[in-house]
Amino acid sequence: MRAVRLLAVAGVLGLVLGTPAGADTRDPATDAVPAGARDIGRETLAADDGWAAADGGTTGGSTADDAHVFTVRTRAELVRALDGGSDTPKIIKVAGTIDANTSDSGRRLDCDDYATDGYDLRKYLAAYDPRTWGAAKPSGAQEEARQASAARQAERVELAVGSNTTIVGLGGKAVLKGASLQVEDADNVIVRNLELRDAYDCFPVWQPNTGGLGDWKSAYDNIWLRGATHVWIDHVTLSDKGHPDEDEPTYFGRNYLRHDGLLDITNASDLVTVSWSRFTDHDKAMLIGNGDTATGDRGKLRVTLHHNEFAGVVQRAPRVRFGQVHLYNNRYVVPEDAHDYRYSLGVSTESAVYAENNAFHTPGHVEVADLVKSWNGTALHQTGTLFNGYPVDLLAIHNAYNSGSERDLTADVGWTPVLHGEIDSARRADREVARDAGAGRLR
């Protein structure tokens, strides 16, 4: 695994390579890290570790003074530490499980606690049944009540992360549940060693579609980068654990989705590295660029994804518009019974994906031609791909099997990555990612 460099500032403690994975040897009485122990809150991104290392690199809150180093165990403590998304350098250490759906006093909140103005799901379904309502956008009393109820939940679960912030999990079992970390117009942010699960939307909206059945749309990503720059996300685990969408009912012929993306990178975000993380058991995992007409994204959305695992993900791993995305040494696992699988790599408008040495495991019905999907895309560079242990050419197979339904892709994406460490073979990376990716596995 790539080593990280430590910023040499007063008070920074030494790195002990022998520290067990996920271990934290803080003094339980003071939450201080004793001399000689590894303090991941002070670690910064290595100089060559992907796009987030460009233009000065990513250091997060590593320069924070002692007054801005926090250990948080409740939502209220986390909110105070985040300080409304301020730019003050800060290190926030998450201990145990924090549930965003709690009151200021710590009482657990459920969907009924947020519902207001007479919102009722049964009434909502009756009001906007497409057989009687038609294809118009929902409006009127129940939609207004849904919006008011959704706003009450958003006030609880959307947490603003400001510039110069590091958020790390302590030990091997740090969990942020039900929250949506919003990194908006912020620079220099690090999130590491943390499990983020079940950003559950109590109030999905029905979106009719004149050309089809329509669909349910949910509000929250576990992490959403909007206009964010210099962001390093490392050793995190993101999932729907607790409320999988596959267990939700069907309304109007569509699954009543309660979750949006796991990690979305949009609105001209730039210089992002996502490493050694796990994206699991989810529909839409990662969107890079949120619209074909968002031309302000040109020249932005430069993202590196390496040594990540996408397991049980239906689609968007990632789907890319406009961005220059370096995708190397990642591991993909499609379960044998995953009949809802759609694709892994989405090549969309003006995207430039450079994929190297990635491994795919699909023991069921999924074929090589299913792995790549193109919407208005023109190019995909790929080398070193393994499919169930065998080398394949994703580009050639995509073009051979999808000609007529999708335009052929070329191999020239117009750029060559230079910011990266050693790129392992897909076979070796596959083993290492299976062992080391995700929260609680820092070595």
TALIN-V579434 format. One record per residue. N is the residue number from 1. RES is the residue in three letters. BURIAL is # if it has 16 or more other ideal C-beta (glycine too) atoms within 10 Angstrom, else .. Layout:
<<N:RES:BURIAL> <N:RES:BURIAL>>
//
This chain:
<<1:MET:.> <2:ARG:#> <3:ALA:.> <4:VAL:#> <5:ARG:.> <6:LEU:#> <7:LEU:.> <8:ALA:.> <9:VAL:.> <10:ALA:.> <11:GLY:.> <12:VAL:.> <13:LEU:#> <14:GLY:.> <15:LEU:#> <16:VAL:.> <17:LEU:.> <18:GLY:.> <19:THR:#> <20:PRO:.> <21:ALA:.> <22:GLY:#> <23:ALA:#> <24:ASP:#> <25:THR:.> <26:ARG:#> <27:ASP:.> <28:PRO:.> <29:ALA:.> <30:THR:.> <31:ASP:.> <32:ALA:.> <33:VAL:#> <34:PRO:.> <35:ALA:.> <36:GLY:.> <37:ALA:#> <38:ARG:#> <39:ASP:#> <40:ILE:#> <41:GLY:#> <42:ARG:#> <43:GLU:#> <44:THR:#> <45:LEU:#> <46:ALA:#> <47:ALA:.> <48:ASP:.> <49:ASP:#> <50:GLY:#> <51:TRP:#> <52:ALA:#> <53:ALA:#> <54:ALA:#> <55:ASP:.> <56:GLY:.> <57:GLY:#> <58:THR:#> <59:THR:#> <60:GLY:#> <61:GLY:#> <62:SER:#> <63:THR:#> <64:ALA:#> <65:ASP:.> <66:ASP:.> <67:ALA:.> <68:HIS:#> <69:VAL:#> <70:PHE:#> <71:THR:#> <72:VAL:#> <73:ARG:.> <74:THR:#> <75:ARG:#> <76:ALA:.> <77:GLU:#> <78:LEU:#> <79:VAL:#> <80:ARG:.> <81:ALA:#> <82:LEU:#> <83:ASP:#> <84:GLY:.> <85:GLY:#> <86:SER:.> <87:ASP:.> <88:THR:.> <89:PRO:#> <90:LYS:#> <91:ILE:#> <92:ILE:#> <93:LYS:#> <94:VAL:#> <95:ALA:#> <96:GLY:.> <97:THR:.> <98:ILE:#> <99:ASP:#> <100:ALA:#> <101:ASN:#> <102:THR:#> <103:SER:.> <104:ASP:.> <105:SER:.> <106:GLY:.> <107:ARG:.> <108:ARG:.> <109:LEU:#> <110:ASP:.> <111:CYS:#> <112:ASP:.> <113:ASP:#> <114:TYR:#> <115:ALA:#> <116:THR:.> <117:ASP:.> <118:GLY:.> <119:TYR:#> <120:ASP:.> <121:LEU:#> <122:ARG:.> <123:LYS:.> <124:TYR:#> <125:LEU:.> <126:ALA:.> <127:ALA:#> <128:TYR:#> <129:ASP:.> <130:PRO:.> <131:ARG:.> <132:THR:.> <133:TRP:#> <134:GLY:.> <135:ALA:.> <136:ALA:.> <137:LYS:.> <138:PRO:#> <139:SER:.> <140:GLY:.> <141:ALA:.> <142:GLN:#> <143:GLU:#> <144:GLU:.> <145:ALA:#> <146:ARG:#> <147:GLN:.> <148:ALA:#> <149:SER:#> <150:ALA:#> <151:ALA:.> <152:ARG:#> <153:GLN:#> <154:ALA:#> <155:GLU:.> <156:ARG:#> <157:VAL:#> <158:GLU:#> <159:LEU:#> <160:ALA:#> <161:VAL:#> <162:GLY:#> <163:SER:#> <164:ASN:#> <165:THR:#> <166:THR:#> <167:ILE:#> <168:VAL:#> <169:GLY:#> <170:LEU:#> <171:GLY:#> <172:GLY:#> <173:LYS:.> <174:ALA:#> <175:VAL:#> <176:LEU:#> <177:LYS:#> <178:GLY:#> <179:ALA:#> <180:SER:#> <181:LEU:#> <182:GLN:#> <183:VAL:#> <184:GLU:#> <185:ASP:.> <186:ALA:#> <187:ASP:#> <188:ASN:#> <189:VAL:#> <190:ILE:#> <191:VAL:#> <192:ARG:#> <193:ASN:#> <194:LEU:#> <195:GLU:#> <196:LEU:#> <197:ARG:#> <198:ASP:#> <199:ALA:#> <200:TYR:#> <201:ASP:#> <202:CYS:#> <203:PHE:#> <204:PRO:#> <205:VAL:#> <206:TRP:#> <207:GLN:.> <208:PRO:#> <209:ASN:.> <210:THR:.> <211:GLY:.> <212:GLY:.> <213:LEU:.> <214:GLY:#> <215:ASP:#> <216:TRP:#> <217:LYS:.> <218:SER:#> <219:ALA:#> <220:TYR:#> <221:ASP:#> <222:ASN:#> <223:ILE:#> <224:TRP:#> <225:LEU:#> <226:ARG:#> <227:GLY:#> <228:ALA:#> <229:THR:#> <230:HIS:#> <231:VAL:#> <232:TRP:#> <233:ILE:#> <234:ASP:#> <235:HIS:#> <236:VAL:#> <237:THR:#> <238:LEU:#> <239:SER:#> <240:ASP:#> <241:LYS:#> <242:GLY:.> <243:HIS:.> <244:PRO:#> <245:ASP:#> <246:GLU:.> <247:ASP:.> <248:GLU:#> <249:PRO:.> <250:THR:.> <251:TYR:#> <252:PHE:#> <253:GLY:.> <254:ARG:.> <255:ASN:#> <256:TYR:#> <257:LEU:#> <258:ARG:#> <259:HIS:#> <260:ASP:#> <261:GLY:#> <262:LEU:#> <263:LEU:#> <264:ASP:#> <265:ILE:#> <266:THR:#> <267:ASN:#> <268:ALA:#> <269:SER:#> <270:ASP:#> <271:LEU:#> <272:VAL:#> <273:THR:#> <274:VAL:#> <275:SER:#> <276:TRP:#> <277:SER:#> <278:ARG:#> <279:PHE:#> <280:THR:#> <281:ASP:#> <282:HIS:#> <283:ASP:#> <284:LYS:#> <285:ALA:#> <286:MET:#> <287:LEU:#> <288:ILE:#> <289:GLY:#> <290:ASN:#> <291:GLY:.> <292:ASP:.> <293:THR:.> <294:ALA:#> <295:THR:.> <296:GLY:.> <297:ASP:#> <298:ARG:.> <299:GLY:.> <300:LYS:#> <301:LEU:#> <302:ARG:#> <303:VAL:#> <304:THR:#> <305:LEU:#> <306:HIS:#> <307:HIS:#> <308:ASN:#> <309:GLU:#> <310:PHE:#> <311:ALA:#> <312:GLY:#> <313:VAL:#> <314:VAL:#> <315:GLN:#> <316:ARG:#> <317:ALA:#> <318:PRO:#> <319:ARG:#> <320:VAL:#> <321:ARG:#> <322:PHE:#> <323:GLY:#> <324:GLN:#> <325:VAL:#> <326:HIS:#> <327:LEU:#> <328:TYR:#> <329:ASN:#> <330:ASN:#> <331:ARG:#> <332:TYR:#> <333:VAL:#> <334:VAL:#> <335:PRO:.> <336:GLU:.> <337:ASP:.> <338:ALA:#> <339:HIS:.> <340:ASP:.> <341:TYR:#> <342:ARG:.> <343:TYR:#> <344:SER:#> <345:LEU:#> <346:GLY:#> <347:VAL:#> <348:SER:#> <349:THR:#> <350:GLU:#> <351:SER:#> <352:ALA:#> <353:VAL:#> <354:TYR:#> <355:ALA:#> <356:GLU:#> <357:ASN:#> <358:ASN:#> <359:ALA:#> <360:PHE:#> <361:HIS:#> <362:THR:#> <363:PRO:.> <364:GLY:.> <365:HIS:.> <366:VAL:#> <367:GLU:.> <368:VAL:#> <369:ALA:#> <370:ASP:#> <371:LEU:#> <372:VAL:#> <373:LYS:#> <374:SER:#> <375:TRP:.> <376:ASN:.> <377:GLY:#> <378:THR:#> <379:ALA:#> <380:LEU:#> <381:HIS:#> <382:GLN:#> <383:THR:#> <384:GLY:#> <385:THR:#> <386:LEU:#> <387:PHE:#> <388:ASN:.> <389:GLY:.> <390:TYR:.> <391:PRO:.> <392:VAL:#> <393:ASP:.> <394:LEU:#> <395:LEU:#> <396:ALA:.> <397:ILE:#> <398:HIS:#> <399:ASN:#> <400:ALA:.> <401:TYR:.> <402:ASN:#> <403:SER:.> <404:GLY:.> <405:SER:.> <406:GLU:#> <407:ARG:.> <408:ASP:.> <409:LEU:#> <410:THR:.> <411:ALA:.> <412:ASP:.> <413:VAL:#> <414:GLY:.> <415:TRP:.> <416:THR:.> <417:PRO:#> <418:VAL:.> <419:LEU:#> <420:HIS:#> <421:GLY:#> <422:GLU:.> <423:ILE:#> <424:ASP:#> <425:SER:.> <426:ALA:#> <427:ARG:.> <428:ARG:.> <429:ALA:#> <430:ASP:#> <431:ARG:.> <432:GLU:.> <433:VAL:#> <434:ALA:#> <435:ARG:.> <436:ASP:#> <437:ALA:#> <438:GLY:#> <439:ALA:#> <440:GLY:#> <441:ARG:#> <442:LEU:#> <443:ARG:.>>
//
